[in-house]
């Protein structure tokens, strides 16, 4: 009896290719959103060009298409993530690491949709200034803390949920750089106090952005352009409790890297969460954190799904992973070296970039140089074709 054919995996690109053009005609999109849709639709197709390989033993031909490398494409994050993680291994210190999450109230979502660059940058700044304030206080530490922050703008159902994941080493470099000041075991800073200071710093920054006319007001937030209305809006936000969550410390550097691997290069939705895609609707899995992390399935009209997905396309050039304090890019090497000296830790071994073929083999077990037909011969590059040019039909393993 013949084996049943393998069912092709559903991809976000399927929806973008069938619905993307119509959606762009019906809605006003940013340049970054249009660019993301074009990239996702073209990813690993002849539109981006590619190359042809031939097996030296059996003569089989394989065509491979180029990737789009857009940071919002679900298929293009593995290699950047792994290379970024390899570089971060050298930054780890033999101390406790803490995971702190700063969350913006959902009342700010409509304002963020028209002003993502301003509100996202302010989220980074307010969170870092909050951590720096507590680190500099002599009672907890009295030095310079460090860490990295990762912006996420989505929740499990693709609605806006603006929050910052921060990974913070448990200690500080003394101002005179003569001491490493460790935190108390299992404790970084009190979260209620963090939340109050974070709220104050964010709202102060938001008022300053308003005063320098850096905010745009349209649609549902048009009324906020009035100074009195904006002031009342800030008062409402100030009267509400903001959420800062500190998780228990990681078990060690390996767990830190495992965590970062899950969070750093994540996109709003991965292809493996998609159940079905057609012209009218999209079904996808989501995790209901409010009910014991139960995995459920949600069905959305295709247009609504695209609207939600595009909410999370970042402004062009906006950096969503940032380092701060003694891990800030400007002085990271010198300050990390000083931290290691104070902790009696030897310098890390130099990081040698891993070739793409070796990296994919390690991650997936797939040998790109092996012929997928005879499994014995090696593949040799025989042609490269330009974007928009399609070679003769052959075995396609893209």
Residue, then its C-alpha position, 0 to 999 in steps of 0.5 A: x500500500x502506497x504511503x500517504x503523501x506528506x501534507x505541506x506545512x501551512x505558512x504565513x507566506x501563503x496568506x500574504x501571497x493570496x491576500x497581501x495585495x488586496x489588503x494593501x489596496x484597502x488599507x493605508x500601510x507604513x513603508x515598513x509594513x509594505x516592505x514586510x509583506x513583499x519580503x514574506x511573499x517573495x521569501x525562498x521563491x524565484x523572485x529573490x533568485x537562487x542557485x542550482x546544485x548538481x550531485x557529482x555522483x548521480x547527477x541529480x539537480x537541486x534548486x535553492x531559492x534565496x531568503x528574504x532576511x526580513x526580521x518579521x519573516x517567520x522563516x528567516x530568524x534561525x541563523x541570525x538568532x544562533x549567531x547572536x547567541x554565539x556572540x552573547x555567550x562571551x558576555x555571560x558572568x558567573x552570577x545569578x541572572x534575573x528576568x524582569x518584564x516591564x509592561x505598558x498599559x493597554x490604554x496606550x495602544x492606540x497612541x502607540x499605533x500612530x507613534x511606535x518609534x516614540x513610544x517604543x524608544x521611551x519604553x526602553x529608556x524608562x525601563x533602563x533608567x528605572x533599573x539604573x536608579x535602583x542599582x545606583x541606590x547604595x541600599x540595594x547595590x550602589x553601582x552600575x547595573x547592566x543587562x539587555x532588553x528585548x521588545x515584544x509588542x504582541x500577546x498570544x492572540x496577536x493583539x497589542x501587548x507592549x512589553x520589554x523583557x530584560x535580562x539583568x546580571x545579579x550585581x553591579x560594578x562599583x562606581x570606582x570599578x574596584x568592586x563587584x557588588x552582588x545582589x542578595x541571593x534570589x532577589x534583585x529589586x522590589x517589583x512594586x517600587x520598580x513599577x511606581x518608578x517606571x510609571x513616573x519616568x515613562x509618563x514624564x517622558x510622554x509629557x516631554x514628547x507632547x511638549x516638543x510636538x513629537x507625537x501625532x494624533x489621528x483617528x481615535x486619539x485625535x482628541x489628545x492633541x488638546x493639552x488639557x485632554x492629554x493632561x487628563x489622559x496622563x492623570x488617568x494613567x498615573x492613577x492606575x497600577x502598572x505591571x513590572x514582573x520579576x521572575x525567579x533567577x535563572x538556574x545558570x548561564x545555560x538557562x539564560x542562553x536557552x531563554x534568549x534563544x526563545x525570545x530574541x528573534x521571535x516574530x509575532x507568530x511562527x509558522x508552526x502555530x498556524x493550523x490552516x490558511x485560506x482566502x477567508x480565515x486563518x486558524x492558529x494555536x494560542x496559549x491561554x495563560x489565564x487558564x493554566x497555559x491551555x493551548x487553544x485554537x482561534x479563528x480570525x477573518x483573514x483581513x483581521x489576522x493580517x491587521x493584527x500581524x502588521x501591528x507588530x512590524x517595527x519602524x524601519x531601522x528600529x533596534x528591538x534588542x538593546x544593551x545597557x549599563x556596563x553591557x552597553x555597546x560603547x564600553x562593553x568590552x572594557x567593563x566586562x573585562x573589569x567585571x571578570x577580573x573582579x570575579x576572578x573569571x578568565x577571559x572567554x575564548x574568541x568566537x569564530x563564526x560558524x559556517x552556514x552549512x555547519x550551523x544548519x547541520x548542527x541545528x537540524x541534522x541536515x547536511x546541505x552538501x549531501x545529495x537528497x536523492x542518492x544520499x551518497x554524492x556531494x552537491x556542487x554549485x553549477x549555476x546562480x540565477x538572478x531574482x525573477x529568473x526561474x531555472x529549468x524544473x528540477x528537485x526543489x529543496x528550498 
